[in-house]
Amino acid sequence: MKTVLIVEDDPINLRVFSKILTKRGGLNVKGTEDVEEVIQIAHSGVIDIILMDVSLAHSVYQGKPMDGIKITQMLKADAQTSKLPIILVTAHAMEGDRENFLRQSGADGYISKPVVDHQKFVDQIMALLPKD
């Protein structure tokens, strides 16, 4: 069974995404907003894909505030985690944001919140999951 790491600072969003992905997608889910933990989990090889919130209010790494773009850049620059698919999730979906966020971060996909179509949400994640 595939495992999704959800990096999200809103506990309600985390719960909603977890439910959708376990019930509709049949996926395992882990969740955190702790940057050290994200890096550790990514390095451990136990996850298959990351859902990364763009604006993380409380995330700090080495004393500096970190958002989802910066964390994604770090993971994509690391040879050990660069192949791990990362989907950005954001409520700040303005015209042109999608392309900017994808270009800046190196992420593999982009989903805007709120997630209304649960099946489409699951399908977008399934499409980027590595095939065995």
C-alpha positions as CSV (number, residue, x, y, z in Angstrom):
1,M,0.0,0.0,0.0
2,K,1.3,3.5,-1.0
3,T,1.9,6.1,1.7
4,V,1.3,9.9,1.4
5,L,3.0,12.4,3.6
6,I,0.8,15.4,4.2
7,V,2.7,18.6,5.2
8,E,-0.1,20.8,6.5
9,D,-0.4,23.3,9.3
10,D,-4.2,23.3,9.6
11,P,-5.4,20.2,11.6
12,I,-8.8,20.3,9.9
13,N,-7.4,20.2,6.4
14,L,-5.0,17.4,7.5
15,R,-8.0,15.4,8.9
16,V,-10.1,16.0,5.7
17,F,-7.2,15.1,3.3
18,S,-6.4,12.0,5.4
19,K,-10.0,10.8,5.3
20,I,-10.3,11.3,1.6
21,L,-7.0,9.6,0.8
22,T,-7.6,6.6,3.1
23,K,-11.3,6.0,2.2
24,R,-11.3,6.9,-1.5
25,G,-7.7,6.2,-2.4
26,G,-6.9,3.3,-0.2
27,L,-3.6,5.0,0.8
28,N,-1.7,5.2,4.1
29,V,-1.3,8.7,5.4
30,K,1.3,10.4,7.6
31,G,1.0,14.1,8.6
32,T,3.3,16.7,10.0
33,E,4.3,20.3,9.6
34,D,7.7,19.9,11.4
35,V,10.4,20.5,8.8
36,E,13.0,18.2,10.5
37,E,10.4,15.4,10.5
38,V,9.5,16.0,6.9
39,I,13.1,15.7,5.9
40,Q,13.6,12.6,8.1
41,I,10.5,10.9,6.7
42,A,11.5,11.7,3.1
43,H,14.9,10.2,3.7
44,S,13.5,7.1,5.4
45,G,12.0,5.9,2.1
46,V,8.7,4.9,3.8
47,I,6.6,7.4,1.7
48,D,5.7,7.4,-1.9
49,I,4.5,11.0,-2.4
50,I,4.2,14.3,-0.5
51,L,1.3,16.7,-0.4
52,M,2.9,20.0,0.6
53,D,0.9,23.0,1.8
54,V,2.5,26.2,0.4
55,S,1.9,28.5,3.4
56,L,3.1,26.9,6.6
57,A,2.5,29.3,9.5
58,H,4.6,27.6,12.2
59,S,7.3,25.8,10.3
60,V,10.9,26.7,11.1
61,Y,14.1,25.1,10.0
62,Q,17.5,26.0,11.4
63,G,16.0,29.1,13.0
64,K,14.4,30.4,9.8
65,P,10.7,30.4,8.8
66,M,10.0,27.8,6.0
67,D,7.1,27.6,3.6
68,G,6.2,24.7,1.4
69,I,8.1,26.2,-1.6
70,K,11.4,26.2,0.4
71,I,10.9,22.7,1.8
72,T,10.1,21.4,-1.7
73,Q,13.3,23.2,-3.1
74,M,15.4,21.5,-0.4
75,L,13.9,18.0,-1.1
76,K,14.3,18.4,-4.8
77,A,18.0,19.6,-4.4
78,D,18.8,16.5,-2.3
79,A,19.9,13.5,-4.4
80,Q,18.3,11.1,-1.9
81,T,14.8,12.7,-2.2
82,S,14.8,14.5,-5.6
83,K,12.8,11.8,-7.3
84,L,10.0,11.8,-4.6
85,P,6.9,13.3,-6.2
86,I,5.7,16.5,-4.4
87,I,2.3,18.1,-5.0
88,L,1.8,21.7,-3.8
89,V,-1.5,22.4,-2.1
90,T,-2.6,26.0,-1.6
91,A,-5.5,28.3,-1.0
92,H,-3.7,31.2,-2.6
93,A,-4.7,30.2,-6.1
94,M,-4.4,33.4,-8.2
95,E,-4.0,33.5,-11.9
96,G,-0.4,32.5,-12.8
97,D,0.4,31.2,-9.2
98,R,0.3,27.6,-10.4
99,E,3.1,28.1,-12.9
100,N,5.1,30.3,-10.6
101,F,4.9,27.9,-7.7
102,L,5.8,24.9,-9.8
103,R,8.7,26.7,-11.4
104,Q,10.0,28.1,-8.2
105,S,9.7,24.9,-6.2
106,G,10.4,22.1,-8.7
107,A,7.2,20.4,-7.5
108,D,5.5,17.8,-9.7
109,G,1.9,18.9,-9.3
110,Y,-0.4,21.6,-7.9
111,I,-3.8,21.3,-6.2
112,S,-5.8,24.4,-5.0
113,K,-7.9,24.4,-1.8
114,P,-10.6,24.1,-1.0
115,V,-10.8,20.5,-2.4
116,V,-14.3,20.2,-3.7
117,D,-14.1,17.3,-6.1
118,H,-12.7,14.5,-3.8
119,Q,-12.4,12.0,-6.7
120,K,-10.4,14.4,-8.8
121,F,-8.2,15.1,-5.7
122,V,-7.5,11.4,-5.3
123,D,-6.9,11.0,-9.1
124,Q,-4.4,13.8,-9.2
125,I,-2.4,12.1,-6.4
126,M,-2.7,8.6,-8.0
127,A,-1.4,9.9,-11.3
128,L,1.9,11.0,-9.7
129,L,2.4,7.9,-7.5
130,P,5.3,5.8,-8.6
131,K,4.2,2.7,-10.4
132,D,5.7,-0.6,-9.0
